[in-house]
Amino acid sequence: MDNKVLRKRFDAYELHRLLEVEEGVWEQWDPEPDPYPDLDDESVYSWGLYGHVTGEGLHVITMRPTLDEVVDLYERITGEAY
């Protein structure tokens, strides 16, 4: 059996800060205005790297705890500085 890697070409990439609003449920976080004023400072934040495919929208590539990790991966994938 052949091991084939199926690849989709992304036409754009996006980085988003994410907030875990409940266990296992992540949403894009925009601090202005704060959509979750009842969550305390111990709420979990993360960063997501997304690839965009025309006609399909965004696909999650990875979620990482720091922006630096996501930027590093973006730069390795695209060969461009963020």
PDB file as gemmi writes it, atoms N, CA and C in Angstrom:
CRYST1    1.000    1.000    1.000  90.00  90.00  90.00 P 1                      
ATOM      1  N   MET A   1       0.850  -1.178   0.000  1.00  0.00           N  
ATOM      2  CA  MET A   1       0.000   0.000   0.000  1.00  0.00           C  
ATOM      3  C   MET A   1       0.888   1.231   0.000  1.00  0.00           C  
ATOM      4  N   ASP A   2       0.613   2.164  -0.919  1.00  0.00           N  
ATOM      5  CA  ASP A   2       1.390   3.393  -0.990  1.00  0.00           C  
ATOM      6  C   ASP A   2       0.979   4.359   0.102  1.00  0.00           C  
ATOM      7  N   ASN A   3       1.976   5.032   0.642  1.00  0.00           N  
ATOM      8  CA  ASN A   3       1.735   6.108   1.592  1.00  0.00           C  
ATOM      9  C   ASN A   3       1.757   7.414   0.824  1.00  0.00           C  
ATOM     10  N   LYS A   4       0.615   7.979   0.540  1.00  0.00           N  
ATOM     11  CA  LYS A   4       0.537   9.222  -0.211  1.00  0.00           C  
ATOM     12  C   LYS A   4       0.123  10.349   0.719  1.00  0.00           C  
ATOM     13  N   VAL A   5       0.776  11.474   0.550  1.00  0.00           N  
ATOM     14  CA  VAL A   5       0.419  12.655   1.322  1.00  0.00           C  
ATOM     15  C   VAL A   5      -0.451  13.527   0.435  1.00  0.00           C  
ATOM     16  N   LEU A   6      -1.646  13.794   0.889  1.00  0.00           N  
ATOM     17  CA  LEU A   6      -2.541  14.668   0.143  1.00  0.00           C  
ATOM     18  C   LEU A   6      -2.307  16.092   0.621  1.00  0.00           C  
ATOM     19  N   ARG A   7      -2.033  16.994  -0.305  1.00  0.00           N  
ATOM     20  CA  ARG A   7      -1.737  18.373   0.059  1.00  0.00           C  
ATOM     21  C   ARG A   7      -2.689  19.310  -0.659  1.00  0.00           C  
ATOM     22  N   LYS A   8      -3.127  20.295   0.073  1.00  0.00           N  
ATOM     23  CA  LYS A   8      -3.905  21.371  -0.512  1.00  0.00           C  
ATOM     24  C   LYS A   8      -3.041  22.613  -0.466  1.00  0.00           C  
ATOM     25  N   ARG A   9      -3.116  23.383  -1.498  1.00  0.00           N  
ATOM     26  CA  ARG A   9      -2.393  24.643  -1.532  1.00  0.00           C  
ATOM     27  C   ARG A   9      -3.251  25.712  -0.865  1.00  0.00           C  
ATOM     28  N   PHE A  10      -2.654  26.390   0.084  1.00  0.00           N  
ATOM     29  CA  PHE A  10      -3.332  27.508   0.722  1.00  0.00           C  
ATOM     30  C   PHE A  10      -3.004  28.773  -0.053  1.00  0.00           C  
ATOM     31  N   ASP A  11      -4.016  29.600  -0.273  1.00  0.00           N  
ATOM     32  CA  ASP A  11      -3.774  30.852  -0.976  1.00  0.00           C  
ATOM     33  C   ASP A  11      -3.469  31.995  -0.014  1.00  0.00           C  
ATOM     34  N   ALA A  12      -3.651  31.759   1.272  1.00  0.00           N  
ATOM     35  CA  ALA A  12      -3.335  32.770   2.293  1.00  0.00           C  
ATOM     36  C   ALA A  12      -3.234  32.068   3.644  1.00  0.00           C  
ATOM     37  N   TYR A  13      -2.597  32.747   4.574  1.00  0.00           N  
ATOM     38  CA  TYR A  13      -2.458  32.235   5.938  1.00  0.00           C  
ATOM     39  C   TYR A  13      -2.934  33.299   6.902  1.00  0.00           C  
ATOM     40  N   GLU A  14      -3.466  32.867   8.037  1.00  0.00           N  
ATOM     41  CA  GLU A  14      -3.899  33.793   9.078  1.00  0.00           C  
ATOM     42  C   GLU A  14      -3.451  33.265  10.434  1.00  0.00           C  
ATOM     43  N   LEU A  15      -3.084  34.184  11.315  1.00  0.00           N  
ATOM     44  CA  LEU A  15      -2.752  33.861  12.692  1.00  0.00           C  
ATOM     45  C   LEU A  15      -3.803  34.510  13.574  1.00  0.00           C  
ATOM     46  N   HIS A  16      -4.326  33.730  14.534  1.00  0.00           N  
ATOM     47  CA  HIS A  16      -5.352  34.258  15.426  1.00  0.00           C  
ATOM     48  C   HIS A  16      -5.045  33.878  16.865  1.00  0.00           C  
ATOM     49  N   ARG A  17      -5.295  34.818  17.769  1.00  0.00           N  
ATOM     50  CA  ARG A  17      -5.227  34.502  19.194  1.00  0.00           C  
ATOM     51  C   ARG A  17      -6.533  33.823  19.561  1.00  0.00           C  
ATOM     52  N   LEU A  18      -6.442  32.779  20.333  1.00  0.00           N  
ATOM     53  CA  LEU A  18      -7.608  31.969  20.685  1.00  0.00           C  
ATOM     54  C   LEU A  18      -7.811  31.958  22.186  1.00  0.00           C  
ATOM     55  N   LEU A  19      -9.054  31.798  22.585  1.00  0.00           N  
ATOM     56  CA  LEU A  19      -9.424  31.724  23.990  1.00  0.00           C  
ATOM     57  C   LEU A  19     -10.227  30.447  24.192  1.00  0.00           C  
ATOM     58  N   GLU A  20      -9.859  29.677  25.213  1.00  0.00           N  
ATOM     59  CA  GLU A  20     -10.624  28.475  25.538  1.00  0.00           C  
ATOM     60  C   GLU A  20     -11.786  28.907  26.425  1.00  0.00           C  
ATOM     61  N   VAL A  21     -12.993  28.975  25.834  1.00  0.00           N  
ATOM     62  CA  VAL A  21     -14.163  29.473  26.554  1.00  0.00           C  
ATOM     63  C   VAL A  21     -14.792  28.416  27.456  1.00  0.00           C  
ATOM     64  N   GLU A  22     -14.560  27.177  27.137  1.00  0.00           N  
ATOM     65  CA  GLU A  22     -14.881  26.059  28.020  1.00  0.00           C  
ATOM     66  C   GLU A  22     -13.976  24.925  27.594  1.00  0.00           C  
ATOM     67  N   GLU A  23     -13.873  23.903  28.387  1.00  0.00           N  
ATOM     68  CA  GLU A  23     -12.903  22.859  28.109  1.00  0.00           C  
ATOM     69  C   GLU A  23     -13.064  22.292  26.702  1.00  0.00           C  
ATOM     70  N   GLY A  24     -11.993  22.434  25.905  1.00  0.00           N  
ATOM     71  CA  GLY A  24     -11.979  21.901  24.557  1.00  0.00           C  
ATOM     72  C   GLY A  24     -12.681  22.756  23.511  1.00  0.00           C  
ATOM     73  N   VAL A  25     -13.219  23.913  23.910  1.00  0.00           N  
ATOM     74  CA  VAL A  25     -13.920  24.794  22.968  1.00  0.00           C  
ATOM     75  C   VAL A  25     -13.120  26.089  22.835  1.00  0.00           C  
ATOM     76  N   TRP A  26     -12.563  26.304  21.644  1.00  0.00           N  
ATOM     77  CA  TRP A  26     -11.709  27.461  21.382  1.00  0.00           C  
ATOM     78  C   TRP A  26     -12.415  28.413  20.426  1.00  0.00           C  
ATOM     79  N   GLU A  27     -12.272  29.716  20.707  1.00  0.00           N  
ATOM     80  CA  GLU A  27     -12.828  30.729  19.830  1.00  0.00           C  
ATOM     81  C   GLU A  27     -11.790  31.813  19.611  1.00  0.00           C  
ATOM     82  N   GLN A  28     -11.888  32.471  18.460  1.00  0.00           N  
ATOM     83  CA  GLN A  28     -10.991  33.587  18.191  1.00  0.00           C  
ATOM     84  C   GLN A  28     -11.251  34.669  19.231  1.00  0.00           C  
ATOM     85  N   TRP A  29     -10.176  35.250  19.734  1.00  0.00           N  
ATOM     86  CA  TRP A  29     -10.296  36.231  20.804  1.00  0.00           C  
ATOM     87  C   TRP A  29      -9.904  37.607  20.304  1.00  0.00           C  
ATOM     88  N   ASP A  30     -10.827  38.539  20.477  1.00  0.00           N  
ATOM     89  CA  ASP A  30     -10.580  39.940  20.142  1.00  0.00           C  
ATOM     90  C   ASP A  30     -10.809  40.744  21.411  1.00  0.00           C  
ATOM     91  N   PRO A  31      -9.755  41.402  21.929  1.00  0.00           N  
ATOM     92  CA  PRO A  31      -9.886  42.076  23.216  1.00  0.00           C  
ATOM     93  C   PRO A  31     -10.760  43.326  23.198  1.00  0.00           C  
ATOM     94  N   GLU A  32     -11.089  43.846  22.054  1.00  0.00           N  
ATOM     95  CA  GLU A  32     -11.885  45.078  21.981  1.00  0.00           C  
ATOM     96  C   GLU A  32     -13.126  44.867  21.142  1.00  0.00           C  
ATOM     97  N   PRO A  33     -14.306  44.877  21.657  1.00  0.00           N  
ATOM     98  CA  PRO A  33     -14.613  44.758  23.084  1.00  0.00           C  
ATOM     99  C   PRO A  33     -14.437  43.311  23.534  1.00  0.00           C  
ATOM    100  N   ASP A  34     -14.168  43.126  24.809  1.00  0.00           N  
ATOM    101  CA  ASP A  34     -13.948  41.780  25.331  1.00  0.00           C  
ATOM    102  C   ASP A  34     -15.257  40.993  25.269  1.00  0.00           C  
ATOM    103  N   PRO A  35     -15.321  39.947  24.430  1.00  0.00           N  
ATOM    104  CA  PRO A  35     -16.576  39.195  24.304  1.00  0.00           C  
ATOM    105  C   PRO A  35     -16.863  38.286  25.499  1.00  0.00           C  
ATOM    106  N   TYR A  36     -15.873  38.111  26.377  1.00  0.00           N  
ATOM    107  CA  TYR A  36     -16.041  37.210  27.523  1.00  0.00           C  
ATOM    108  C   TYR A  36     -15.616  37.911  28.811  1.00  0.00           C  
ATOM    109  N   PRO A  37     -16.317  38.957  29.230  1.00  0.00           N  
ATOM    110  CA  PRO A  37     -15.882  39.706  30.406  1.00  0.00           C  
ATOM    111  C   PRO A  37     -15.938  38.903  31.707  1.00  0.00           C  
ATOM    112  N   ASP A  38     -16.689  37.797  31.726  1.00  0.00           N  
ATOM    113  CA  ASP A  38     -16.830  37.004  32.945  1.00  0.00           C  
ATOM    114  C   ASP A  38     -15.696  36.002  33.154  1.00  0.00           C  
ATOM    115  N   LEU A  39     -14.827  35.807  32.158  1.00  0.00           N  
ATOM    116  CA  LEU A  39     -13.731  34.854  32.314  1.00  0.00           C  
ATOM    117  C   LEU A  39     -12.587  35.502  33.077  1.00  0.00           C  
ATOM    118  N   ASP A  40     -11.986  34.735  33.970  1.00  0.00           N  
ATOM    119  CA  ASP A  40     -10.901  35.291  34.783  1.00  0.00           C  
ATOM    120  C   ASP A  40      -9.567  35.242  34.046  1.00  0.00           C  
ATOM    121  N   ASP A  41      -8.532  35.811  34.686  1.00  0.00           N  
ATOM    122  CA  ASP A  41      -7.212  35.881  34.060  1.00  0.00           C  
ATOM    123  C   ASP A  41      -6.562  34.520  33.880  1.00  0.00           C  
ATOM    124  N   GLU A  42      -7.086  33.495  34.528  1.00  0.00           N  
ATOM    125  CA  GLU A  42      -6.499  32.165  34.402  1.00  0.00           C  
ATOM    126  C   GLU A  42      -7.071  31.401  33.207  1.00  0.00           C  
ATOM    127  N   SER A  43      -7.931  32.051  32.442  1.00  0.00           N  
ATOM    128  CA  SER A  43      -8.456  31.416  31.236  1.00  0.00           C  
ATOM    129  C   SER A  43      -7.295  31.099  30.303  1.00  0.00           C  
ATOM    130  N   VAL A  44      -7.457  30.073  29.526  1.00  0.00           N  
ATOM    131  CA  VAL A  44      -6.373  29.592  28.673  1.00  0.00           C  
ATOM    132  C   VAL A  44      -6.391  30.325  27.327  1.00  0.00           C  
ATOM    133  N   TYR A  45      -5.226  30.852  26.960  1.00  0.00           N  
ATOM    134  CA  TYR A  45      -5.067  31.484  25.661  1.00  0.00           C  
ATOM    135  C   TYR A  45      -4.109  30.644  24.823  1.00  0.00           C  
ATOM    136  N   SER A  46      -4.279  30.701  23.531  1.00  0.00           N  
ATOM    137  CA  SER A  46      -3.417  29.981  22.619  1.00  0.00           C  
ATOM    138  C   SER A  46      -3.375  30.761  21.312  1.00  0.00           C  
ATOM    139  N   TRP A  47      -2.559  30.298  20.376  1.00  0.00           N  
ATOM    140  CA  TRP A  47      -2.459  30.911  19.062  1.00  0.00           C  
ATOM    141  C   TRP A  47      -2.708  29.861  18.002  1.00  0.00           C  
ATOM    142  N   GLY A  48      -3.416  30.240  16.950  1.00  0.00           N  
ATOM    143  CA  GLY A  48      -3.705  29.317  15.870  1.00  0.00           C  
ATOM    144  C   GLY A  48      -3.155  29.819  14.549  1.00  0.00           C  
ATOM    145  N   LEU A  49      -2.664  28.880  13.752  1.00  0.00           N  
ATOM    146  CA  LEU A  49      -2.236  29.165  12.390  1.00  0.00           C  
ATOM    147  C   LEU A  49      -3.235  28.485  11.469  1.00  0.00           C  
ATOM    148  N   TYR A  50      -3.794  29.254  10.541  1.00  0.00           N  
ATOM    149  CA  TYR A  50      -4.811  28.772   9.627  1.00  0.00           C  
ATOM    150  C   TYR A  50      -4.359  28.974   8.198  1.00  0.00           C  
ATOM    151  N   GLY A  51      -4.750  28.059   7.333  1.00  0.00           N  
ATOM    152  CA  GLY A  51      -4.535  28.216   5.903  1.00  0.00           C  
ATOM    153  C   GLY A  51      -5.879  28.407   5.235  1.00  0.00           C  
ATOM    154  N   HIS A  52      -5.932  29.294   4.244  1.00  0.00           N  
ATOM    155  CA  HIS A  52      -7.171  29.553   3.527  1.00  0.00           C  
ATOM    156  C   HIS A  52      -7.149  28.852   2.178  1.00  0.00           C  
ATOM    157  N   VAL A  53      -8.255  28.180   1.868  1.00  0.00           N  
ATOM    158  CA  VAL A  53      -8.438  27.531   0.569  1.00  0.00           C  
ATOM    159  C   VAL A  53      -9.652  28.181  -0.091  1.00  0.00           C  
ATOM    160  N   THR A  54      -9.463  28.675  -1.315  1.00  0.00           N  
ATOM    161  CA  THR A  54     -10.556  29.318  -2.030  1.00  0.00           C  
ATOM    162  C   THR A  54     -11.757  28.378  -2.141  1.00  0.00           C  
ATOM    163  N   GLY A  55     -12.896  28.902  -1.785  1.00  0.00           N  
ATOM    164  CA  GLY A  55     -14.130  28.123  -1.857  1.00  0.00           C  
ATOM    165  C   GLY A  55     -14.389  27.250  -0.644  1.00  0.00           C  
ATOM    166  N   GLU A  56     -13.400  27.137   0.250  1.00  0.00           N  
ATOM    167  CA  GLU A  56     -13.562  26.287   1.437  1.00  0.00           C  
ATOM    168  C   GLU A  56     -13.400  27.054   2.742  1.00  0.00           C  
ATOM    169  N   GLY A  57     -12.710  28.178   2.702  1.00  0.00           N  
ATOM    170  CA  GLY A  57     -12.497  28.944   3.926  1.00  0.00           C  
ATOM    171  C   GLY A  57     -11.226  28.532   4.638  1.00  0.00           C  
ATOM    172  N   LEU A  58     -11.210  28.758   5.959  1.00  0.00           N  
ATOM    173  CA  LEU A  58     -10.013  28.502   6.764  1.00  0.00           C  
ATOM    174  C   LEU A  58      -9.936  27.061   7.237  1.00  0.00           C  
ATOM    175  N   HIS A  59      -8.702  26.547   7.272  1.00  0.00           N  
ATOM    176  CA  HIS A  59      -8.412  25.216   7.812  1.00  0.00           C  
ATOM    177  C   HIS A  59      -7.373  25.387   8.912  1.00  0.00           C  
ATOM    178  N   VAL A  60      -7.608  24.754  10.053  1.00  0.00           N  
ATOM    179  CA  VAL A  60      -6.636  24.821  11.142  1.00  0.00           C  
ATOM    180  C   VAL A  60      -5.398  24.035  10.747  1.00  0.00           C  
ATOM    181  N   ILE A  61      -4.234  24.677  10.840  1.00  0.00           N  
ATOM    182  CA  ILE A  61      -2.966  23.989  10.620  1.00  0.00           C  
ATOM    183  C   ILE A  61      -2.416  23.531  11.956  1.00  0.00           C  
ATOM    184  N   THR A  62      -2.409  24.437  12.939  1.00  0.00           N  
ATOM    185  CA  THR A  62      -1.918  24.083  14.267  1.00  0.00           C  
ATOM    186  C   THR A  62      -2.397  25.097  15.290  1.00  0.00           C  
ATOM    187  N   MET A  63      -2.402  24.675  16.530  1.00  0.00           N  
ATOM    188  CA  MET A  63      -2.612  25.570  17.673  1.00  0.00           C  
ATOM    189  C   MET A  63      -1.403  25.401  18.573  1.00  0.00           C  
ATOM    190  N   ARG A  64      -0.828  26.517  18.994  1.00  0.00           N  
ATOM    191  CA  ARG A  64       0.357  26.492  19.853  1.00  0.00           C  
ATOM    192  C   ARG A  64       0.186  27.477  20.996  1.00  0.00           C  
ATOM    193  N   PRO A  65       0.902  27.272  22.102  1.00  0.00           N  
ATOM    194  CA  PRO A  65       0.729  28.154  23.266  1.00  0.00           C  
ATOM    195  C   PRO A  65       1.316  29.555  23.096  1.00  0.00           C  
ATOM    196  N   THR A  66       2.265  29.740  22.189  1.00  0.00           N  
ATOM    197  CA  THR A  66       2.863  31.068  22.058  1.00  0.00           C  
ATOM    198  C   THR A  66       2.816  31.555  20.612  1.00  0.00           C  
ATOM    199  N   LEU A  67       2.780  32.869  20.478  1.00  0.00           N  
ATOM    200  CA  LEU A  67       2.809  33.479  19.154  1.00  0.00           C  
ATOM    201  C   LEU A  67       4.117  33.144  18.441  1.00  0.00           C  
ATOM    202  N   ASP A  68       5.230  33.134  19.176  1.00  0.00           N  
ATOM    203  CA  ASP A  68       6.526  32.827  18.565  1.00  0.00           C  
ATOM    204  C   ASP A  68       6.531  31.473  17.866  1.00  0.00           C  
ATOM    205  N   GLU A  69       5.900  30.476  18.467  1.00  0.00           N  
ATOM    206  CA  GLU A  69       5.852  29.139  17.862  1.00  0.00           C  
ATOM    207  C   GLU A  69       5.038  29.147  16.568  1.00  0.00           C  
ATOM    208  N   VAL A  70       3.940  29.889  16.561  1.00  0.00           N  
ATOM    209  CA  VAL A  70       3.097  29.949  15.378  1.00  0.00           C  
ATOM    210  C   VAL A  70       3.799  30.730  14.260  1.00  0.00           C  
ATOM    211  N   VAL A  71       4.445  31.836  14.627  1.00  0.00           N  
ATOM    212  CA  VAL A  71       5.181  32.627  13.638  1.00  0.00           C  
ATOM    213  C   VAL A  71       6.321  31.796  13.048  1.00  0.00           C  
ATOM    214  N   ASP A  72       7.035  31.054  13.892  1.00  0.00           N  
ATOM    215  CA  ASP A  72       8.123  30.205  13.409  1.00  0.00           C  
ATOM    216  C   ASP A  72       7.603  29.194  12.384  1.00  0.00           C  
ATOM    217  N   LEU A  73       6.489  28.554  12.679  1.00  0.00           N  
ATOM    218  CA  LEU A  73       5.928  27.578  11.750  1.00  0.00           C  
ATOM    219  C   LEU A  73       5.472  28.261  10.458  1.00  0.00           C  
ATOM    220  N   TYR A  74       4.825  29.419  10.573  1.00  0.00           N  
ATOM    221  CA  TYR A  74       4.410  30.161   9.387  1.00  0.00           C  
ATOM    222  C   TYR A  74       5.608  30.454   8.493  1.00  0.00           C  
ATOM    223  N   GLU A  75       6.694  30.920   9.087  1.00  0.00           N  
ATOM    224  CA  GLU A  75       7.884  31.267   8.323  1.00  0.00           C  
ATOM    225  C   GLU A  75       8.530  30.038   7.678  1.00  0.00           C  
ATOM    226  N   ARG A  76       8.475  28.899   8.372  1.00  0.00           N  
ATOM    227  CA  ARG A  76       9.034  27.669   7.817  1.00  0.00           C  
ATOM    228  C   ARG A  76       8.190  27.158   6.649  1.00  0.00           C  
ATOM    229  N   ILE A  77       6.875  27.314   6.738  1.00  0.00           N  
ATOM    230  CA  ILE A  77       5.985  26.852   5.667  1.00  0.00           C  
ATOM    231  C   ILE A  77       6.101  27.748   4.441  1.00  0.00           C  
ATOM    232  N   THR A  78       6.081  29.062   4.668  1.00  0.00           N  
ATOM    233  CA  THR A  78       6.027  30.001   3.539  1.00  0.00           C  
ATOM    234  C   THR A  78       7.392  30.452   3.041  1.00  0.00           C  
ATOM    235  N   GLY A  79       8.413  30.366   3.888  1.00  0.00           N  
ATOM    236  CA  GLY A  79       9.726  30.890   3.516  1.00  0.00           C  
ATOM    237  C   GLY A  79       9.780  32.402   3.573  1.00  0.00           C  
ATOM    238  N   GLU A  80       8.752  33.020   4.165  1.00  0.00           N  
ATOM    239  CA  GLU A  80       8.677  34.471   4.279  1.00  0.00           C  
ATOM    240  C   GLU A  80       8.667  34.889   5.739  1.00  0.00           C  
ATOM    241  N   ALA A  81       9.221  36.069   6.004  1.00  0.00           N  
ATOM    242  CA  ALA A  81       9.163  36.632   7.364  1.00  0.00           C  
ATOM    243  C   ALA A  81       7.724  37.082   7.645  1.00  0.00           C  
ATOM    244  N   TYR A  82       7.308  36.948   8.891  1.00  0.00           N  
ATOM    245  CA  TYR A  82       5.958  37.355   9.258  1.00  0.00           C  
ATOM    246  C   TYR A  82       5.911  38.840   9.518  1.00  0.00           C  
TER     247      TYR A  82                                                      
END                                                                             
